[in-house]
Amino acid sequence: MPTIKRKCWLTFEGGAQQQPRLWEMSQKFPEVVFDIRQASVQEDMGIMAVLFEGEEDDIQSALDHLIDSGVKVDPVEGGSLVAG
């Protein structure tokens, strides 16, 4: 299966911004490469633009894991906000 790239906004709220959610995802899905392209983390909320690379099913499983752990995942529309 070919590798793809997917850009997403990740929103961390309700304490999720205080937890190592991306690290946990990387341990469970080591075949998915991620690159944080932009981030803003405050005490009550964090937002990151992240570029994921891997096989489509693996990326979706990793994103589902993030969602299940309380992270909101939205696609980056048009790709103009994050280079790459």
VEXLOMAR-668375 format. One line per 10 residues: number of its first residue (from 0); their letters; for each residue x, y, z of N, C-alpha, C. Coordinates in nm, 3 decimals, decimal comma, padded with zeros to 5 digits. Example, Ala and Ser with C-alpha at 12.3 -4.5 7.8 and 13.67 -1.06 7.14 Angstrom:
BEGIN
0) AS) 01,319 -00,569 00,780 01,230 -00,450 00,780 01,320 -00,330 00,780 | 01,285 -00,225 00,708 01,367 -00,106 00,714 01,290 00,003 00,787
# end
This chain:
BEGIN
0) MPTIKRKCWL) 00,084 -00,117 00,000 00,000 00,000 00,000 00,089 00,125 00,000 | 00,059 00,224 -00,082 00,145 00,343 -00,091 00,130 00,432 00,033 | 00,234 00,509 00,058 00,226 00,604 00,169 00,159 00,732 00,122 | 00,091 00,796 00,214 00,023 00,922 00,185 00,063 01,023 00,292 | 00,027 01,148 00,268 00,045 01,254 00,367 -00,092 01,312 00,397 | -00,115 01,340 00,526 -00,242 01,400 00,566 -00,212 01,509 00,669 | -00,265 01,630 00,643 -00,246 01,743 00,734 -00,370 01,758 00,820 | -00,351 01,773 00,950 -00,464 01,786 01,043 -00,436 01,892 01,147 | -00,544 01,954 01,193 -00,539 02,036 01,313 -00,575 01,945 01,430 | -00,496 01,949 01,534 -00,525 01,876 01,656 -00,555 01,978 01,765
10) TFEGGAQQQP) -00,668 01,962 01,831 -00,707 02,050 01,940 -00,710 01,970 02,070 | -00,636 02,018 02,167 -00,623 01,952 02,297 -00,692 02,039 02,401 | -00,795 01,985 02,467 -00,867 02,059 02,571 -00,898 01,964 02,686 | -00,950 02,019 02,794 -00,996 01,937 02,906 -00,887 01,854 02,969 | -00,765 01,905 02,972 -00,654 01,832 03,031 -00,571 01,753 02,931 | -00,623 01,731 02,810 -00,547 01,656 02,709 -00,418 01,728 02,672 | -00,416 01,863 02,684 -00,296 01,940 02,651 -00,184 01,917 02,752 | -00,217 01,859 02,866 -00,117 01,830 02,969 -00,063 01,688 02,959 | -00,111 01,610 02,863 -00,072 01,470 02,848 00,010 01,452 02,719 | 00,099 01,353 02,715 00,183 01,330 02,596 00,108 01,249 02,489
20) RLWEMSQKFP) 00,000 01,304 02,437 -00,086 01,229 02,343 -00,014 01,188 02,215 | 00,066 01,277 02,156 00,138 01,240 02,033 00,244 01,134 02,060 | 00,311 01,144 02,173 00,409 01,042 02,208 00,341 00,907 02,226 | 00,228 00,905 02,297 00,153 00,780 02,314 00,113 00,722 02,179 | 00,065 00,808 02,088 00,028 00,763 01,954 00,150 00,704 01,882 | 00,266 00,771 01,896 00,385 00,724 01,826 00,433 00,589 01,879 | 00,407 00,560 02,006 00,445 00,431 02,062 00,354 00,320 02,013 | 00,226 00,352 01,996 00,129 00,253 01,951 00,132 00,234 01,799 | 00,166 00,340 01,726 00,168 00,337 01,579 00,302 00,389 01,528 | 00,411 00,314 01,550 00,544 00,363 01,512 00,563 00,377 01,361
30) EVVFDIRQAS) 00,477 00,315 01,283 00,489 00,324 01,138 00,434 00,456 01,084 | 00,367 00,535 01,167 00,314 00,665 01,125 00,412 00,773 01,168 | 00,463 00,847 01,070 00,555 00,956 01,096 00,474 01,084 01,109 | 00,509 01,167 01,207 00,438 01,294 01,220 00,537 01,408 01,233 | 00,497 01,524 01,183 00,579 01,644 01,185 00,491 01,759 01,234 | 00,523 01,816 01,348 00,447 01,930 01,398 00,489 02,052 01,319 | 00,394 02,110 01,245 00,425 02,222 01,156 00,396 02,357 01,220 | 00,305 02,358 01,316 00,268 02,482 01,383 00,201 02,443 01,514 | 00,224 02,519 01,621 00,162 02,485 01,749 00,145 02,608 01,837 | 00,039 02,605 01,915 00,014 02,705 02,017 -00,047 02,630 02,136
40) VQEDMGIMAV) 00,024 02,631 02,248 -00,024 02,559 02,365 -00,037 02,658 02,481 | -00,155 02,667 02,535 -00,185 02,752 02,650 -00,221 02,661 02,767 | -00,247 02,719 02,881 -00,280 02,639 02,999 -00,409 02,559 02,980 | -00,510 02,619 02,914 -00,640 02,553 02,903 -00,666 02,489 02,767 | -00,578 02,511 02,668 -00,601 02,454 02,536 -00,472 02,455 02,454 | -00,459 02,358 02,366 -00,348 02,353 02,272 -00,399 02,322 02,133 | -00,338 02,384 02,032 -00,374 02,359 01,892 -00,244 02,333 01,816 | -00,245 02,227 01,736 -00,128 02,193 01,655 -00,170 02,163 01,513 | -00,089 02,208 01,418 -00,102 02,165 01,280 00,003 02,056 01,262 | -00,041 01,937 01,225 00,049 01,822 01,217 00,037 01,755 01,081
50) LFEGEEDDIQ) 00,150 01,721 01,022 00,155 01,647 00,897 00,187 01,502 00,931 | 00,096 01,412 00,894 00,113 01,269 00,917 00,151 01,202 00,786 | 00,240 01,103 00,792 00,280 01,030 00,672 00,285 00,881 00,704 | 00,230 00,801 00,613 00,228 00,657 00,630 00,122 00,596 00,541 | 00,091 00,471 00,565 -00,017 00,407 00,491 -00,150 00,461 00,542 | -00,245 00,475 00,453 -00,372 00,540 00,487 -00,441 00,474 00,607 | -00,447 00,342 00,609 -00,512 00,272 00,720 -00,440 00,296 00,852 | -00,306 00,301 00,848 -00,228 00,325 00,969 -00,252 00,467 01,021 | -00,254 00,564 00,930 -00,281 00,702 00,971 -00,419 00,713 01,033 | -00,518 00,652 00,969 -00,654 00,660 01,023 -00,662 00,595 01,160
60) SALDHLIDSG) -00,595 00,483 01,179 -00,594 00,417 01,310 -00,528 00,507 01,415 | -00,418 00,573 01,378 -00,350 00,663 01,471 -00,440 00,782 01,506 | -00,508 00,838 01,406 -00,598 00,951 01,432 -00,717 00,906 01,518 | -00,769 00,789 01,492 -00,877 00,735 01,576 -00,831 00,720 01,720 | -00,708 00,678 01,739 -00,652 00,665 01,873 -00,647 00,802 01,942 | -00,604 00,905 01,869 -00,601 01,039 01,926 -00,741 01,086 01,965 | -00,838 01,061 01,876 -00,976 01,100 01,904 -01,027 01,029 02,029 | -00,999 00,900 02,038 -01,042 00,821 02,155 -00,977 00,871 02,285 | -00,861 00,936 02,273 -00,792 00,986 02,393 -00,827 01,132 02,423 | -00,929 01,186 02,352 -00,979 01,319 02,384 -00,926 01,432 02,299
70) VKVDPVEGGS) -00,857 01,401 02,190 -00,804 01,504 02,101 -00,902 01,523 01,985 | -00,934 01,649 01,955 -01,019 01,679 01,840 -00,930 01,684 01,717 | -00,971 01,614 01,610 -00,892 01,606 01,487 -00,975 01,662 01,372 | -00,920 01,763 01,303 -00,985 01,823 01,186 -00,886 01,831 01,073 | -00,932 01,808 00,948 -00,840 01,822 00,834 -00,801 01,966 00,812 | -00,682 01,989 00,760 -00,641 02,122 00,717 -00,698 02,140 00,577 | -00,788 02,234 00,564 -00,853 02,257 00,435 -00,759 02,328 00,339 | -00,746 02,274 00,220 -00,669 02,337 00,115 -00,518 02,331 00,133 | -00,472 02,306 00,252 -00,329 02,293 00,275 -00,251 02,423 00,276 | -00,318 02,539 00,268 -00,244 02,664 00,259 -00,190 02,709 00,394
80) LVAG) -00,241 02,658 00,503 -00,198 02,703 00,635 -00,067 02,638 00,680 | -00,036 02,524 00,623 00,084 02,450 00,665 00,160 02,408 00,541 | 00,285 02,452 00,531 00,366 02,414 00,415 00,403 02,267 00,422 | 00,414 02,206 00,306 00,461 02,067 00,306 00,372 01,973 00,243
# end
